[in-house]
Amino acid sequence: MALLVDWWWIGPAAAGAGTVGWIGVRRSRQRALPAGTTTTTDRAARAWASRPLGKSAARRLELDAATLDLQTARTAVTRGRAEIKVADAEVVRAQAERAASRVSNDQVAAARARLADAQRDLRAAMAEVRARRAGVKAAKAMLPAIRSGSAPLPVARLLAEHDAILMRWMTYETDPALAIDYPQMSDSRSPLLAEFLRAHERAQWLRPASVQTRLAPADFLAYRDAVRRTAHAFDRAERAARRGGEQPRLEADDAWGRMASDLAETAQRALARSMESVGRAAARSWSKRAQKKTPDAAGPRPQDGSVWPPPARDRPRPPAS
């Protein structure tokens, strides 16, 4: 018994040493694996990710994503309150040091400005929480319709919204009339169109392969936000193009581009002047034909080459009645 009391620690120490040794051997084997070799854990994760999304999870995906979004907004509020406390403490410290003539009034004003910024950020975060709470309520309201089949699945609806944006853009790319009327919508040098193309590239990268693709709530949120940014960017570019106020921006060293733009503008002005000249010539021709067909009621024309009847500015004015 005395021996057992003195050496009781040998068993736990040996078990702990064995566990540590097994973990070290496993890690060393993982480091020694050649490039491209996968472990059992990696294969299991890939197999789980390749499985199609279940019906219940697909129906609740938007609600789960909205709940995650609400939790993220609440975390931002908590962080904002902590930042306000820190900024308030900085203001108190700056005021105390100013009373001791250690800092200037500018530093106190800077601390107060940081406190005001923190308070403004907190108000924005609280407004975001209210908006995210409304999103959760909307997702809950849509859940019965999704379960009954009268409303599409969240992923299917999001894919349809993305496809609708792409169809609107491709209309400007494939319709010659729209390409002529709104050249900014097919010119990648346009700043607003370039912004849309960047947002579209991000959304296309996050787009799932199909409706059955397994998506986590965070992935659904990322794709939803990317589609929304794409839609907003396309709306801004389309409004600017239809309004005619946004022109493609050329680089400073693009001399050939500037020359081509100047030539195009000169050609447009020359064409406009030509059309005006043709219109005036046609109007004169029609007026001469009308004068030939209409008999002159004022009598015979003089033979000395003068104009008859005289122009209105040369005629004597009628007497005032």
C-alpha positions in Angstrom: 0.0 0.0 0.0 2.8 2.4 0.8 4.4 1.6 -2.5 1.2 2.4 -4.3 0.8 5.7 -2.5 4.4 6.7 -3.5 4.2 5.7 -7.2 0.6 6.5 -8.0 1.6 9.2 -10.6 3.4 6.7 -12.9 0.2 5.5 -14.6 -1.3 9.0 -15.6 2.2 10.2 -16.7 2.7 7.2 -19.0 -0.8 7.7 -20.5 -0.1 11.4 -21.1 3.2 10.7 -22.6 1.7 8.1 -25.0 -1.0 10.5 -26.1 1.5 13.3 -26.8 3.7 10.9 -28.7 0.8 9.7 -30.8 -0.2 13.2 -31.7 3.4 14.1 -32.6 3.7 11.0 -34.9 0.4 11.8 -36.6 1.5 15.4 -37.3 4.9 14.3 -38.6 3.2 11.9 -40.9 0.9 14.6 -42.2 3.9 16.9 -42.9 5.7 14.1 -44.7 2.7 13.5 -47.1 3.6 14.3 -50.7 1.8 17.2 -52.4 -1.8 16.4 -53.5 -2.2 13.5 -50.9 -5.4 13.8 -48.9 -6.1 12.4 -45.5 -9.2 10.6 -44.3 -10.5 13.8 -42.7 -10.1 15.8 -45.9 -11.9 13.1 -47.9 -14.7 13.0 -45.4 -15.1 16.8 -45.6 -15.1 16.7 -49.4 -17.7 13.9 -49.4 -19.9 15.9 -47.1 -19.6 19.0 -49.3 -20.4 17.1 -52.5 -23.7 15.7 -51.1 -26.8 17.6 -52.3 -28.5 19.9 -50.0 -31.5 18.4 -48.2 -35.0 19.6 -48.8 -35.4 20.9 -45.2 -32.1 22.7 -45.3 -32.8 24.1 -48.7 -36.1 25.6 -47.5 -34.6 27.0 -44.3 -31.4 28.3 -46.0 -32.6 31.9 -46.3 -33.9 31.9 -42.7 -30.7 30.5 -41.4 -28.7 33.0 -43.4 -30.9 35.9 -42.1 -30.4 34.6 -38.5 -26.6 34.5 -39.0 -26.7 38.0 -40.5 -28.6 39.3 -37.4 -26.1 37.7 -35.1 -23.3 39.4 -37.0 -25.1 42.8 -36.7 -25.6 42.3 -32.9 -21.8 41.5 -32.6 -21.1 44.8 -34.3 -23.3 46.6 -31.8 -21.5 45.0 -28.9 -18.2 46.0 -30.4 -19.5 49.5 -31.0 -20.5 49.9 -27.3 -17.1 48.8 -26.2 -15.4 51.3 -28.6 -17.6 54.0 -27.1 -16.4 53.2 -23.6 -12.8 53.2 -24.7 -13.3 56.6 -26.5 -15.1 58.0 -23.5 -12.2 57.0 -21.3 -9.8 58.6 -23.7 -11.7 61.9 -23.5 -11.6 61.8 -19.7 -7.9 61.1 -19.7 -7.2 63.9 -22.2 -9.2 66.4 -20.1 -7.3 65.4 -17.0 -4.0 65.8 -18.7 -5.0 69.1 -20.1 -5.9 70.2 -16.6 -2.4 69.3 -15.6 -1.0 71.2 -18.6 0.4 68.0 -20.2 -1.6 68.1 -23.5 -3.1 70.8 -25.6 -6.6 71.5 -26.5 -6.2 70.0 -29.9 -5.6 66.5 -28.4 -8.8 66.9 -26.3 -10.7 67.9 -29.4 -9.3 64.9 -31.3 -10.4 62.6 -28.5 -13.9 64.1 -28.6 -14.0 63.6 -32.3 -13.2 59.9 -31.9 -15.9 59.6 -29.4 -18.4 61.2 -31.8 -17.3 58.8 -34.6 -17.8 55.8 -32.3 -21.3 57.0 -31.3 -22.2 57.5 -34.9 -20.9 54.0 -35.8 -23.0 52.6 -32.9 -26.1 54.3 -34.2 -25.5 52.8 -37.7 -24.9 49.4 -36.2 -28.2 49.6 -34.2 -30.0 50.6 -37.4 -28.4 47.6 -39.1 -29.7 45.3 -36.4 -33.2 46.6 -36.9 -32.9 46.0 -40.7 -31.6 42.5 -40.1 -34.4 41.7 -37.7 -36.8 42.7 -40.4 -35.0 40.3 -42.8 -35.5 37.5 -40.3 -39.2 38.2 -40.1 -39.5 38.3 -43.9 -37.7 35.0 -44.2 -40.0 33.4 -41.6 -43.0 34.7 -43.4 -41.8 33.2 -46.7 -41.1 29.8 -45.1 -44.7 28.4 -45.3 -45.0 29.3 -49.0 -41.7 27.6 -49.7 -42.7 24.5 -47.9 -46.0 24.3 -49.8 -44.2 24.8 -53.2 -46.0 28.1 -54.1 -42.7 30.0 -53.8 -39.3 28.9 -55.2 -36.4 27.8 -53.0 -34.1 30.6 -51.8 -31.2 29.5 -54.0 -33.4 29.1 -57.1 -34.8 32.6 -56.6 -31.3 34.1 -56.1 -30.1 32.3 -59.3 -33.1 33.7 -61.2 -32.3 37.2 -60.0 -28.7 36.8 -61.1 -29.8 35.5 -64.5 -32.2 38.4 -65.0 -29.3 40.9 -64.5 -27.2 39.0 -67.0 -30.0 39.0 -69.6 -30.4 42.8 -69.2 -26.7 43.3 -69.8 -26.6 40.9 -72.8 -29.4 42.8 -74.4 -27.1 45.8 -74.7 -24.3 43.5 -76.0 -26.4 41.8 -78.7 -28.9 44.4 -79.9 -27.3 46.7 -82.5 -29.9 49.4 -82.0 -29.2 49.6 -78.2 -25.4 49.4 -78.8 -25.7 52.4 -81.1 -28.0 54.4 -78.8 -26.2 53.6 -75.6 -22.5 52.9 -76.4 -21.5 53.3 -72.7 -23.2 50.0 -71.9 -20.7 48.1 -74.1 -17.6 50.1 -73.4 -15.5 48.7 -70.6 -13.7 52.0 -70.2 -16.8 53.5 -68.7 -16.3 53.8 -64.9 -19.8 52.7 -64.0 -19.8 49.7 -66.4 -16.3 48.7 -65.1 -17.8 48.7 -61.6 -20.6 46.5 -62.7 -18.2 44.1 -64.4 -16.2 43.8 -61.2 -19.3 43.1 -59.2 -20.5 40.6 -61.8 -17.2 38.8 -61.6 -17.5 38.5 -57.8 -21.0 37.2 -58.0 -20.1 34.7 -60.8 -17.3 33.4 -58.6 -19.7 32.9 -55.7 -22.5 31.4 -57.8 -23.4 27.8 -56.9 -23.3 25.2 -59.6 -27.0 24.3 -59.2 -29.9 24.6 -56.9 -28.9 21.3 -55.2 -25.4 22.5 -54.4 -24.7 22.4 -50.6 -24.4 26.0 -49.3 -23.6 27.2 -45.8 -25.6 30.2 -44.5 -22.4 32.3 -44.8 -21.9 31.3 -48.4 -25.6 32.1 -49.2 -25.2 35.5 -47.6 -22.0 36.2 -49.6 -23.7 35.3 -52.9 -26.8 37.2 -52.0 -24.9 40.4 -51.2 -22.8 40.0 -54.4 -26.0 39.7 -56.5 -27.4 42.8 -54.9 -24.2 44.8 -55.5 -24.3 43.6 -59.1 -27.9 44.8 -59.5 -27.2 48.2 -58.0 -24.1 48.7 -60.1 -26.0 47.8 -63.3 -28.9 50.1 -62.4 -26.4 53.0 -61.9 -24.7 52.3 -65.2 -28.0 52.0 -67.1 -29.4 55.2 -65.7 -26.2 57.1 -66.5 -26.2 55.7 -70.1 -29.8 56.6 -70.7 -29.4 60.0 -69.2 -26.4 60.6 -71.4 -24.3 62.3 -68.7 -21.7 59.7 -68.2 -19.0 59.3 -70.9 -16.2 56.7 -71.1 -13.1 57.9 -69.4 -9.8 57.6 -71.4 -6.4 57.3 -70.0 -4.0 60.2 -70.0 -1.5 58.6 -72.3 -4.1 57.1 -74.7 -3.3 59.4 -77.6 -4.9 57.2 -80.2 -8.0 56.9 -78.2 -8.3 60.6 -77.9 -7.7 61.1 -81.6 -10.4 58.5 -82.5 -12.8 60.2 -80.1 -12.1 63.6 -81.7 -12.5 62.2 -85.2 -15.8 60.6 -84.3 -17.1 63.9 -82.8 -16.0 65.8 -85.9 -17.7 63.3 -88.2 -20.9 63.5 -86.2 -20.9 67.3 -86.5 -20.1 67.2 -90.2 -22.9 64.7 -90.7 -25.3 67.0 -88.8 -24.4 70.0 -91.0 -24.8 67.9 -94.1 -28.2 66.8 -93.1 -29.2 70.4 -92.4 -27.9 71.5 -95.8 -29.8 68.7 -97.5 -32.9 69.7 -95.6 -32.6 73.3 -96.6 -32.0 72.4 -100.3 -35.0 70.1 -100.3 -37.2 72.8 -98.8 -36.1 75.3 -101.5 -36.8 72.7 -104.2 -40.3 72.0 -102.9 -41.0 75.7 -102.6 -39.9 76.3 -106.3 -42.1 73.5 -107.4 -45.1 74.9 -105.5 -44.5 78.3 -107.1 -44.4 76.8 -110.6 -47.7 74.9 -110.1 -49.6 77.8 -108.4 -50.7 80.6 -110.8 -49.6 84.1 -109.7 -52.7 86.1 -108.9 -50.8 89.4 -108.8 -50.4 89.7 -112.5 -47.6 89.0 -115.0 -44.0 89.0 -113.9 -41.8 91.8 -115.0 -39.2 91.1 -117.8 -36.4 93.1 -116.3 -35.3 90.4 -114.0 -36.6 91.9 -110.8 -38.4 89.8 -108.2 -42.1 89.9 -108.3 -44.0 90.2 -106.0 -41.5 92.2 -104.0 -40.4 90.8 -100.6 -42.6 91.6 -97.6 -40.0 94.0 -96.1 -40.1 96.1 -99.4 -43.8 96.3 -99.7 -45.6 99.4 -98.5 -47.4 98.8 -95.2 -51.2 98.9 -95.3 -52.7 102.0 -93.8 -53.8 101.7 -90.2 -57.5 101.1 -89.8 
